Amino acid sequence: MVRAPFSGTVLRKEAEVGEVVAPSVGGGLTRGAVVTMADLATLEVEVDVNEAYIARIRGGQPTRITLDAYPDTSFRGAVRQVVPTADRQRATVQVKVAITDRDPRILPEMGARVDFLEPDTAPRGAAAAPLLRVPAAAVREDGGRSVVWLVREGRLVRREISAGPVSGGMREVRRGLSGGEQVLVTGVEAPREGVRVRLP
């Protein structure tokens, strides 16, 4: 009988019946593990943060986690550890973020993006603010600023926004929209304030 050192879920079988298994085997023909396991109740995200910004990160700081597989859903997290060594070649420091929202969709080795939140605007235990996303093609650059064009009562209205990264063809909007607005994506090459448009 083989006993695991912790309760968890078997992710992968590493050995078959009849194979020789030995610990800490380097370069030998024997395997070093029977199975690969993970505790899915304590998953975390490892993030490489540019060292220029590492001073802004504190243990316990709330975070918002977005999985590449589910770009329209965010999960709460908190900084568990700032690793006390840096990668000199990449000028980054690794930060480990514990995922506090339990969800069966979150699986080991998934790609994720982490937004570090200000403690005073997102206290521990508070629900993460919903993310707003618009088609990436709807965001235009105008005079060095990100803008979208809204359709209001059949006319175009310019709205300046604070835009985030693009994921899955959608771009995050951090400020400037409240949700529910009609956004112009295509069909007008040079939009102007007040121009009348017809929705399909």
C-alpha positions as CSV (number, residue, x, y, z in Angstrom):
1,M,0.0,0.0,0.0
2,V,1.2,3.5,-0.9
3,R,0.1,6.4,1.3
4,A,0.2,10.0,0.1
5,P,1.7,12.7,2.4
6,F,-1.4,14.8,2.0
7,S,-5.0,14.6,0.8
8,G,-5.4,15.5,-2.8
9,T,-6.3,14.5,-6.4
10,V,-4.2,12.3,-8.6
11,L,-3.3,14.2,-11.7
12,R,-1.1,11.6,-13.5
13,K,0.1,8.1,-13.0
14,E,3.8,7.9,-13.3
15,A,4.5,4.1,-12.9
16,E,3.0,0.8,-13.9
17,V,2.7,-2.4,-12.1
18,G,6.0,-4.3,-12.1
19,E,8.2,-1.2,-12.5
20,V,10.9,-0.3,-10.0
21,V,10.4,3.0,-8.2
22,A,13.1,4.6,-6.1
23,P,13.4,8.1,-4.6
24,S,15.8,10.7,-5.8
25,V,17.1,8.8,-8.8
26,G,19.2,10.9,-11.1
27,G,19.9,9.5,-14.5
28,G,18.9,6.0,-13.6
29,L,16.4,3.7,-15.3
30,T,14.0,3.6,-12.4
31,R,11.2,6.0,-11.8
32,G,11.1,8.4,-8.9
33,A,7.3,8.7,-8.4
34,V,4.2,6.6,-8.5
35,V,1.7,9.4,-9.2
36,T,1.6,13.2,-9.5
37,M,-0.8,14.7,-7.0
38,A,-2.2,18.2,-6.3
39,D,-4.3,19.7,-3.5
40,L,-6.9,21.4,-5.5
41,A,-8.2,23.3,-2.4
42,T,-5.0,25.3,-2.1
43,L,-4.1,26.3,-5.7
44,E,-2.0,29.3,-6.3
45,V,-0.7,31.4,-9.2
46,E,3.0,32.1,-9.7
47,V,3.5,35.5,-11.2
48,D,6.7,37.1,-12.5
49,V,6.6,40.8,-11.5
50,N,8.9,43.4,-12.9
51,E,11.3,44.4,-10.1
52,A,10.5,48.1,-10.7
53,Y,7.0,47.4,-9.3
54,I,7.7,44.9,-6.6
55,A,7.8,47.5,-3.8
56,R,4.0,48.1,-4.4
57,I,3.2,44.5,-3.5
58,R,2.5,43.3,0.1
59,G,1.7,40.0,1.7
60,G,-2.1,39.5,1.9
61,Q,-2.7,42.1,-0.8
62,P,-6.0,41.4,-2.7
63,T,-5.8,40.4,-6.3
64,R,-8.1,39.7,-9.2
65,I,-7.3,36.6,-11.2
66,T,-8.5,35.9,-14.8
67,L,-7.9,32.6,-16.4
68,D,-7.1,32.4,-20.1
69,A,-9.7,29.7,-20.4
70,Y,-12.4,31.9,-18.9
71,P,-11.6,35.5,-19.9
72,D,-15.0,36.8,-18.9
73,T,-14.8,35.5,-15.3
74,S,-12.6,36.8,-12.5
75,F,-11.7,35.1,-9.2
76,R,-10.5,36.6,-5.9
77,G,-7.0,35.9,-4.6
78,A,-4.4,37.3,-2.2
79,V,-0.6,37.6,-2.2
80,R,0.8,34.6,-0.2
81,Q,4.5,35.2,-0.7
82,V,7.0,37.5,-2.5
83,V,9.9,35.2,-3.2
84,P,13.0,36.8,-1.7
85,T,15.2,36.3,-4.8
86,A,15.2,38.0,-8.3
87,D,15.8,36.8,-11.8
88,R,18.6,39.0,-12.9
89,Q,18.3,38.1,-16.6
90,R,14.6,39.0,-16.7
91,A,14.6,41.6,-14.0
92,T,11.6,40.0,-12.3
93,V,10.6,38.8,-8.9
94,Q,8.3,35.8,-8.4
95,V,5.1,36.4,-6.5
96,K,2.8,33.6,-5.3
97,V,-0.9,34.4,-5.2
98,A,-3.3,32.1,-3.4
99,I,-6.7,31.6,-5.1
100,T,-9.4,32.3,-2.4
101,D,-12.4,31.5,-4.7
102,R,-13.0,27.8,-4.9
103,D,-14.2,26.8,-8.3
104,P,-14.1,23.4,-10.0
105,R,-13.1,25.1,-13.3
106,I,-9.7,26.2,-11.9
107,L,-7.2,23.4,-12.8
108,P,-3.5,23.1,-12.2
109,E,-1.2,24.5,-14.9
110,M,-3.8,26.8,-16.4
111,G,-2.7,30.2,-17.8
112,A,-3.8,33.2,-15.8
113,R,-3.4,36.9,-15.5
114,V,-3.3,38.6,-12.1
115,D,-4.3,42.2,-11.3
116,F,-3.0,43.5,-8.0
117,L,-5.6,45.6,-6.2
118,E,-5.2,48.5,-3.8
119,P,-6.2,47.3,-0.3
120,D,-8.3,50.4,0.4
121,T,-10.4,50.0,-2.7
122,A,-10.7,46.2,-2.5
123,P,-10.6,45.1,1.2
124,R,-9.9,41.4,2.0
125,G,-13.1,39.3,1.6
126,A,-14.9,41.8,-0.6
127,A,-16.1,40.6,-3.9
128,A,-14.0,41.6,-6.9
129,A,-15.5,44.3,-9.1
130,P,-16.9,42.9,-12.3
131,L,-14.7,43.2,-15.3
132,L,-15.9,45.1,-18.3
133,R,-14.7,44.0,-21.7
134,V,-15.4,45.2,-25.2
135,P,-14.3,43.8,-28.6
136,A,-10.7,44.9,-29.1
137,A,-11.6,46.5,-32.5
138,A,-13.9,48.9,-30.6
139,V,-11.0,50.6,-28.8
140,R,-9.3,53.3,-30.9
141,E,-6.3,55.5,-30.3
142,D,-7.0,59.2,-30.6
143,G,-4.3,61.7,-29.7
144,G,-2.5,59.2,-27.5
145,R,-5.7,58.3,-25.6
146,S,-7.9,55.2,-25.8
147,V,-11.5,55.9,-26.8
148,V,-14.6,54.1,-27.8
149,W,-17.6,55.4,-29.7
150,L,-21.0,54.8,-28.2
151,V,-24.3,54.7,-30.0
152,R,-26.8,56.8,-28.1
153,E,-30.2,57.6,-29.6
154,G,-28.8,56.8,-33.1
155,R,-25.8,59.1,-32.8
156,L,-22.2,58.6,-32.1
157,V,-20.8,59.8,-28.7
158,R,-17.0,59.8,-28.0
159,R,-16.0,58.3,-24.7
160,E,-12.5,58.2,-23.3
161,I,-11.6,55.1,-21.4
162,S,-8.7,53.5,-19.5
163,A,-8.0,50.3,-21.4
164,G,-6.4,47.1,-20.2
165,P,-4.9,44.1,-21.9
166,V,-6.4,42.1,-24.7
167,S,-7.5,38.5,-24.2
168,G,-9.4,36.3,-26.6
169,G,-10.2,39.2,-28.9
170,M,-11.7,41.2,-26.0
171,R,-10.1,44.2,-24.4
172,E,-10.5,45.1,-20.7
173,V,-12.0,48.5,-19.8
174,R,-10.8,49.6,-16.4
175,R,-12.5,53.0,-16.4
176,G,-14.9,55.0,-18.5
177,L,-17.8,52.5,-19.0
178,S,-20.5,51.4,-16.6
179,G,-21.8,48.5,-18.5
180,G,-24.8,48.2,-20.9
181,E,-23.7,50.8,-23.4
182,Q,-23.9,50.2,-27.1
183,V,-20.3,50.3,-28.5
184,L,-19.4,50.9,-32.1
185,V,-17.1,48.1,-33.4
186,T,-17.0,48.4,-37.2
187,G,-18.8,50.1,-40.1
188,V,-17.6,53.7,-39.6
189,E,-14.1,54.4,-40.8
190,A,-13.8,57.9,-39.3
191,P,-16.3,58.4,-36.6
192,R,-17.3,61.9,-35.5
193,E,-19.3,63.2,-32.6
194,G,-23.0,63.4,-33.4
195,V,-22.9,61.4,-36.6
196,R,-26.1,59.5,-37.1
197,V,-25.7,55.7,-37.5
198,R,-28.1,52.9,-38.1
199,L,-27.8,49.8,-36.1
200,P,-28.1,46.5,-37.9
